Amino acid sequence: MAFTPLHDRVVVRRLEGDDKTAGGLYIPESAKEKPAEGVIVSVGAGARDEDGDRIAMDVKEGDKILFGKWSGTEITLEGEELLIMKESDIMGIIA
């Protein structure tokens, strides 16, 4: 990828949600909510503390994460829809 996020930002690819409910009903495209799960595509170098030292990121490329519904900024890179968000917008890593 020709894009590297700065500081404590990450680039995330959303994971697609299920097409049907647990009961077997199919969900139309217009009724689906955007999934709040994704995979980290790219990670910045980390923020700096008051002394100018880097604060290590808790996430890395390939981590499957959970983030807030309204988190991040949607962008299109190389024809793919992605999100850029701060590490603090990530709620957790899914094992």
C-alpha positions, 0 to 999 in steps of 0.5 A: 500500500502506498499510504502510511498513517502518521502518529497514532493512527491506523488504517482499517479494512471493515469486515463484512457482516452476515447476510442472514439472521440466526433464524435464517432470514436474509437481511436486505442491503438497505437494512444492514448496519455497517460492521464495527469489526475490521482488520488493521492494514497499516499502523503509524509509528506511534504518538510522542510523549512530553519528552519526545519519545515514541509511545509504542502502539498496542495494535499491529498489522493483521490484528482483528479489532472492534471499534465504535460505530462512528469511529474513523474517517472513510477513504478510498485507496487504490479502489478499496474503501478503508477507514483511518482512525486513532488508536484510541478509537479501537475498543479491543483486539478480537482473539 
